Amino acid sequence: MLEEMFYELVEQGGPVFEEGGGDRFLQQLCSQHNLTNAAYLGVNLPLRKEQYTYIIATYSNDWIRRYQSQNYVAIDPVIQAGLRGILPIDWGALRSPNRKIMSFFGEAAEFGVAKQGLTFPIRGTRGETAMFSINCEMSDREWAKQKRSFLEKFWIIACSFHQSVLERECHVAKPKISLTPREMEILKWAAAGKSEEETSIILGITKRTVEFMMSNVRGKLGASNKVEAAVKAVRLNLI
């Protein structure tokens, strides 16, 4: 189950990144959820100065070499959109009649990169940017049915994977955070997938109060959205 893999990242983050554990985790993710590939790209991570990017991916070595040799990062619309935005990116929305873009996607397919894909941009409080991507072989009709579920579930995995990279590879210490009982309640319902309006009904408070308190929680946790806030709270044993 996807939820089990999330808690593996949260509770067993060390083994995930020992001796190629990150690669094995992505391979397991693909195997269990019928994905063709999964990948993580970190830019400006707080690593050694000479190490600008950090990559873990299940793509073939041939495709990675081809991608690097042709400097495809300069034209890859997924990367360009991920560097600019904060919302999940559906690869299908980036396809265009531009010859270079069409050629790029066509060549990627020849190297085993599936047609349907999602990329989750992540913005960190230390100035880092990361992207977590998945792709799979589905018809447009199947993808339309599955995409919403993928958006909800893999965004959690994306944020948690990034936190594991920061903690295990960049040696970023876990901050000491304290939340009020009400803030923890609101965060628990957010982690359960409830909207601000649903949470306000459950707790008997106004939606505006929920939004205000969630904003405070995000600030305390250094999170850009409630998904990232929930992930960080679980990792810190706050909820």
C-alpha positions as CSV (number, residue, x, y, z in Angstrom):
1,M,0.0,0.0,0.0
2,L,1.1,3.6,-0.7
3,E,0.4,4.6,2.9
4,E,2.8,1.9,4.1
5,M,5.5,3.2,1.9
6,F,4.9,6.7,3.3
7,Y,5.4,5.4,6.8
8,E,8.5,3.5,5.7
9,L,10.0,6.9,4.7
10,V,8.9,8.5,7.9
11,E,9.9,5.8,10.4
12,Q,12.7,4.1,8.6
13,G,14.3,7.0,6.7
14,G,17.8,5.8,7.5
15,P,17.7,2.5,5.7
16,V,15.9,4.0,2.8
17,F,19.0,6.0,2.0
18,E,21.7,3.5,2.9
19,E,23.7,1.7,0.2
20,G,21.4,2.6,-2.7
21,G,18.2,2.4,-0.6
22,G,16.8,5.4,-2.4
23,D,17.0,3.7,-5.7
24,R,15.4,0.5,-4.3
25,F,12.6,2.6,-2.8
26,L,11.7,4.2,-6.1
27,Q,11.9,0.8,-7.8
28,Q,9.6,-0.7,-5.2
29,L,7.2,2.3,-5.7
30,C,7.1,1.6,-9.4
31,S,6.6,-2.1,-9.0
32,Q,3.8,-1.8,-6.4
33,H,1.8,0.9,-8.3
34,N,2.4,0.0,-11.9
35,L,4.5,3.0,-12.6
36,T,7.0,3.0,-15.5
37,N,9.5,5.3,-13.8
38,A,9.9,7.5,-10.7
39,A,12.5,10.2,-10.2
40,Y,13.7,12.8,-7.7
41,L,15.7,15.9,-8.7
42,G,17.1,18.3,-6.1
43,V,18.5,21.7,-7.1
44,N,20.5,24.0,-4.7
45,L,20.3,21.5,-1.9
46,P,22.4,22.3,1.2
47,L,25.1,19.8,0.2
48,R,28.8,20.5,-0.5
49,K,29.2,23.6,-2.7
50,E,30.5,21.7,-5.7
51,Q,27.5,19.4,-5.7
52,Y,24.7,21.4,-7.3
53,T,22.1,18.8,-8.1
54,Y,21.1,15.5,-6.5
55,I,19.3,12.9,-8.7
56,I,17.8,9.5,-7.9
57,A,15.8,7.9,-10.8
58,T,14.7,4.6,-12.3
59,Y,15.2,5.8,-15.9
60,S,17.6,3.8,-18.0
61,N,21.3,4.8,-17.9
62,D,21.1,5.3,-21.7
63,W,18.4,7.9,-21.3
64,I,20.2,9.7,-18.5
65,R,23.4,9.8,-20.6
66,R,21.5,11.0,-23.7
67,Y,19.6,13.6,-21.6
68,Q,22.8,15.0,-20.2
69,S,24.8,14.9,-23.4
70,Q,22.1,16.8,-25.3
71,N,21.6,19.3,-22.4
72,Y,17.8,18.5,-22.5
73,V,17.4,20.3,-19.2
74,A,17.3,23.5,-21.2
75,I,14.3,22.5,-23.3
76,D,12.5,19.9,-21.0
77,P,9.1,21.6,-20.4
78,V,8.6,19.6,-17.2
79,I,11.8,20.9,-15.6
80,Q,11.1,24.5,-16.8
81,A,7.6,24.4,-15.4
82,G,8.7,22.8,-12.1
83,L,11.4,25.5,-11.6
84,R,8.8,28.2,-12.0
85,G,5.7,26.8,-10.3
86,I,4.6,25.2,-7.1
87,L,1.6,23.1,-8.2
88,P,1.7,19.5,-9.5
89,I,2.3,19.3,-13.3
90,D,0.5,17.0,-15.6
91,W,2.9,16.3,-18.4
92,G,0.1,16.2,-21.0
93,A,-0.6,19.9,-20.4
94,L,3.0,20.7,-21.6
95,R,2.9,19.0,-24.9
96,S,2.9,21.5,-27.8
97,P,3.3,21.7,-31.6
98,N,6.8,23.1,-31.0
99,R,9.2,20.8,-33.0
100,K,11.8,20.7,-30.3
101,I,9.3,19.7,-27.6
102,M,7.6,17.1,-29.8
103,S,11.0,15.6,-30.7
104,F,12.1,15.6,-27.0
105,F,8.9,13.7,-25.9
106,G,9.2,11.3,-28.9
107,E,12.8,10.5,-28.0
108,A,12.0,10.1,-24.3
109,A,9.4,7.5,-25.3
110,E,12.0,5.6,-27.4
111,F,14.1,5.3,-24.2
112,G,11.2,3.9,-22.2
113,V,9.7,7.1,-20.6
114,A,5.9,6.7,-20.5
115,K,3.5,9.1,-21.9
116,Q,1.4,10.0,-18.8
117,G,3.3,11.7,-16.0
118,L,3.1,14.0,-13.0
119,T,5.8,16.1,-11.4
120,F,5.5,17.6,-7.9
121,P,7.6,20.8,-7.4
122,I,8.9,21.3,-3.8
123,R,10.1,24.6,-2.4
124,G,12.2,24.5,0.7
125,T,12.9,27.1,3.4
126,R,16.6,26.9,2.7
127,G,16.3,28.0,-0.9
128,E,16.3,24.6,-2.3
129,T,14.0,23.4,-5.1
130,A,13.2,19.8,-5.8
131,M,10.9,17.8,-8.2
132,F,9.5,14.4,-7.7
133,S,8.1,12.7,-10.9
134,I,6.2,9.6,-11.8
135,N,5.1,8.3,-15.2
136,C,3.1,5.3,-16.4
137,E,1.6,3.8,-19.5
138,M,-2.2,4.6,-19.6
139,S,-4.7,5.7,-22.1
140,D,-5.9,9.3,-21.8
141,R,-9.2,7.9,-20.5
142,E,-7.6,5.8,-17.8
143,W,-5.3,8.6,-16.9
144,A,-8.2,11.0,-16.4
145,K,-9.7,8.5,-13.9
146,Q,-6.5,7.9,-12.0
147,K,-4.9,11.3,-12.0
148,R,-6.8,12.7,-9.0
149,S,-5.9,9.8,-6.8
150,F,-2.2,10.0,-7.9
151,L,-2.2,13.7,-7.1
152,E,-3.4,13.2,-3.6
153,K,-1.2,10.2,-2.7
154,F,2.1,10.9,-4.5
155,W,2.3,14.5,-3.3
156,I,2.6,13.1,0.2
157,I,5.3,10.7,-1.0
158,A,7.1,13.5,-2.8
159,C,7.3,15.8,0.2
160,S,8.4,12.9,2.5
161,F,11.0,11.7,0.1
162,H,12.4,15.3,0.0
163,Q,12.6,15.5,3.8
164,S,14.4,12.2,3.9
165,V,17.0,13.5,1.4
166,L,17.5,16.6,3.5
167,E,17.9,14.6,6.7
168,R,19.9,11.7,5.5
169,E,22.0,13.1,2.6
170,C,22.3,16.8,3.6
171,H,22.4,16.2,7.4
172,V,19.7,18.8,8.0
173,A,18.7,18.5,11.7
174,K,15.1,18.2,12.6
175,P,13.8,21.4,14.1
176,K,12.2,21.7,17.5
177,I,8.6,22.7,17.0
178,S,5.7,23.0,19.4
179,L,2.1,23.1,18.3
180,T,-1.0,23.9,20.3
181,P,-3.6,21.2,20.8
182,R,-5.9,22.9,18.4
183,E,-3.2,23.3,15.7
184,M,-2.5,19.6,16.1
185,E,-6.2,18.8,15.6
186,I,-6.4,20.8,12.5
187,L,-3.2,19.3,11.1
188,K,-4.4,15.7,11.8
189,W,-7.6,16.4,9.7
190,A,-5.5,17.9,7.0
191,A,-3.3,14.8,7.0
192,A,-6.4,12.8,6.6
193,G,-7.3,14.7,3.5
194,K,-10.0,17.0,4.9
195,S,-10.5,20.4,3.4
196,E,-10.5,23.6,5.5
197,E,-14.3,23.7,5.2
198,E,-14.7,20.0,6.3
199,T,-12.3,20.5,9.2
200,S,-14.3,23.6,10.4
201,I,-17.5,21.5,10.5
202,I,-15.8,18.6,12.3
203,L,-14.3,20.9,15.0
204,G,-17.2,23.4,15.2
205,I,-15.2,26.5,14.3
206,T,-15.2,28.8,11.3
207,K,-13.4,28.1,8.1
208,R,-11.6,31.4,8.5
209,T,-10.2,30.2,11.8
210,V,-9.0,26.9,10.3
211,E,-7.3,28.8,7.5
212,F,-5.7,31.2,9.9
213,M,-4.4,28.4,12.2
214,M,-3.2,26.4,9.2
215,S,-1.2,29.4,8.1
216,N,0.4,29.6,11.5
217,V,1.2,25.9,11.4
218,R,2.8,26.2,8.0
219,G,4.9,29.1,9.3
220,K,6.1,27.1,12.3
221,L,7.0,24.1,10.2
222,G,8.5,26.0,7.3
223,A,6.1,24.4,4.9
224,S,4.7,25.8,1.7
225,N,1.4,23.9,1.8
226,K,-0.6,21.8,4.1
227,V,0.6,18.5,2.6
228,E,4.2,19.4,3.3
229,A,3.1,20.6,6.8
230,A,1.4,17.3,7.5
231,V,4.5,15.3,6.3
232,K,6.8,17.3,8.5
233,A,4.5,17.0,11.5
234,V,4.4,13.2,11.2
235,R,8.2,13.1,10.8
236,L,8.6,15.2,14.0
237,N,6.1,13.0,15.9
238,L,3.8,16.0,16.4
239,I,0.7,14.2,15.2
